[in-house]
Amino acid sequence: MPIFKLSEELIFPPPHLAEDNGLLAVGGDLSEKRLLLAYSAGIFPWYSEEDPILWWSPDPRLILLPEALKISRSLRRTISKGVFTVTLDTAFEQVIRNCAAVHLREDGDTWITKDMMNAYINLHHSGYAHSVESWYEGELAGGLYGISLGSAFFGESMFTKKSDASKVAFAALVRQLRKWNFTLLDCQMTTAHLRNLGAEEISRRDFLIMLKEALKAPTKKGKWALEDNNDVGQETILKKC
């Protein structure tokens, strides 16, 4: 399949035309309108600082159904002890900058470039991008961020400075999404870490069908807040490993 070059026109080629590795298109920009169009079509940007903007739609796709979250015994103990305080949308910029720093340390490069950070910070200000924070003794210990459209949440990246901090944040987010009747959490690329939390691979075709249904729901814009903070360990919907 060819890799499509985007113009200034706000349009993407159909996702099924992506390369075997998921690469679909190159170019364009990171404007709010283009990013929201991309996510609504099952496409996301992922590239390094020295590269042009690359747009992806992988097949298979890793997703988590909110009711399928798995919590290990050790993580459940951490949650029940209240080791971390979890919040939503209180430190978005800190979270995304920490995510970028973690990837930079591990790989010598980061796909969360300055332009990407600015774009997602703008989406946060517009009410589409959200962060989840885990706090330990008043310090940010872990977290994650992503995009919300309809009843779908598109997870972008997470970081942790203290064991289990990001997992606790993830569990709290999924519990809250369940309360808000979200139907889909897009994890994008497959990792053992996310599979251990209950994520599963599905075909791109099935993902796009699920996404189409999810986008029929109204988008929950604006600042988010947890309901019944930190009682995630009591939820019967969370499965023990």
N, C-alpha and C positions, 0 to 999 in steps of 0.2 A: 504494500500500500504506500502511496506517496505521503510525505509529511506536508501539510498545508501551511502556506505562509499567509498570516492574517494581515488585513489592511486596516485602515481606520474605521471601516464599516463594522458595526456591532453585530457580528455574525460568526458562528462557529460551524465547521463541517460536522456531519453526523458522527457520534462517538464510535459507531461500529466500523468506521473507516480508519481507526487508529492502527498503528503498527502492532506487531505481536507483543512488544514490551509495554504497550499502552500509550506511546507517544502519538499525539494527534496533530498538533499544530505548533507553529513558532511565530513569535512576533506579537503585535498588538500592544496593549498597555495594561496597567493595573488599576484602571478607573473603577469606581464603584459599580457603574452600570455593567461594565464588561465582566467583572468578577461575579456579580449576582447572576448574570446571564450564564456564565460558565457553570457555576454550581447547580443552577436549576436544570442544566443539561447533563449533569453527571461528569463535569470536566473541572480540573483544578490546575493551578500553576505550580511548577516545581522545577527550579533551575538554580545554578550557581552564579556567583557574582560576575564571573567573566563570560557567562553565556547570555544569549538572547532569552527572552521569556519563552519557556516551553510549557505546553499545555497537554495534560494527560487524561486518559480515561482507561484505566487498566481492566483487564479481563483475565482471571476472575477479580472480583472486588471483595474486600474484607468489610463486613458489616457486623453490628451488634444489635439484636433486637432487645429493647430495654428489659423485657421480662426474662431474658436468657443470661443475664449477668451472673457470673460465678464468683463467689467469695471463698478464698481458702480459710482454713481454720485459724491460721496465724493472723491473717488480715482481719478476720472477724474479731479476734481478740483485741487487736490494735484499735479497731473502730469502737468496740464496746467500752474500752478503757478511756476513750475520749482523749487520746494522746494529741490529736490535731484538732484545731478549730477550722472549719471549712466555710468559705464565703464565696459569693458570686459577684463578679463585676466590681470588685473593690481595688484591684491592682492590675488592670489589663496590661499596661505598658511594662510593668515589672515582669509579668509572666512571659510575655513574648520576647523580651530581652534576655531573660534567663534561658528560654528555650533555644534562642539563637546561640547563646554562649555555650550551652551544653553540646550542641552539634558542632560548633567550631572546635571545641576541645577534643572531641572524639574523632573527627574526620579531617581536621586541618582546614576545613572550609565549612560553609553553612549555606543551606538553601534559603534560610530566613535572612535575606539581604536587607539592606537599609530601605530599599524601595518597597520590599514586601512588608517590612515592619510598618512603614508609613501608611501603606494601603490598608492593612488590617486594623491599624489604630483608627484610621478614618472610618472604616466599617463599624468599629466599636462605637465611635461617636454618633454614627447614624442609627445605632440600635440593632445591627445585624450580627456583629461579632461579640463573643462573650468569653469571659475567663472564669476559671474555677481556681481558688487559692486554698492551699493547706498551710496553716500557721502553727508554728511550734514556739511557745513562750514568746509570742509577739513578733517573731521573725518569719518571713516567707520561706517555707521549707519545700514546697513543691506546688505543681499546678499544671493546668492545661488551658488551651483556648481553641475556639472553633467558630463556625458560622451556623446560624439558625435560619432556616427557610421552611415555612409550612410546619409540618410535624417531623421534619428531618433536622438532625444536628450533624454537621460535618466537622469531625475532629481534625485538627491540624497538627498539633505537637504538644508534648508534655515534657516536664523536667522534674527532677527530684534532687534535693540536697540532703535529705534524711530518709532512711529506709521507710518505705511504704507511704510516703507523703503524697506522691502523685496517684497511687492506687486508691487511697482514701478519697482524694478529690474526685477521681473518676467514678468511684462507687456512689458518692454523694450526688454527682451530676446525673448519673443514670437513674437513680431513685427519683430525683426531681423531675426528670424528663418523663418518667413513668406517670407521675402525678399529673403532669400537664398533658397527658395523652399523646406524647410523641411516639411515633411508630418505627423510627429508623435512626440509627447512629452509624454514620459512614466513617469507617476507620481507614479507608483508602488502600494502603499497602499492608500486606500480610507480615505480621511479626509473631514470634512465639509468645511474647509478653501479652499481647492482646488476645491471642487465641486462648491462653490460660484464663483470661477473664470472661470467656464465653463468646468471643467473636468467631464468626465463621465465614468461609469463602462462598460466594455465590457468583453466578455468571453475570457478565455485564448486562445482558438482556434482562435477567430477573431484577437486577438492581435498578435499571431504568424504569421498569414497570412499577416497582415499589416506590421509587422517587416520584413518579408521575402522580401516584395516589397521595403521597405525603404532601405534595405541593398544593393539593386542593384545600388543605387546612389553612387558616389564617396564620401569618407569621407573628410570633410573639416578640415584638420589637421593644426596644428600650432597655433600661437597666433591670437585670434579673436579681432575685434574692431567694435564698433557700427558705423553704417552709419547714418548721420543726427541725431546726439545724442540729446536726450531729447525732440523730437517732437512726442513722442509716442501718446500723447493725441489727435493729429490731424488725426490719422489713421482711415479711415472709416471702416476698417475691425474689429475694436474693438467694441463689442456690449455693449450697455448700459444696466444696470440692472434696 
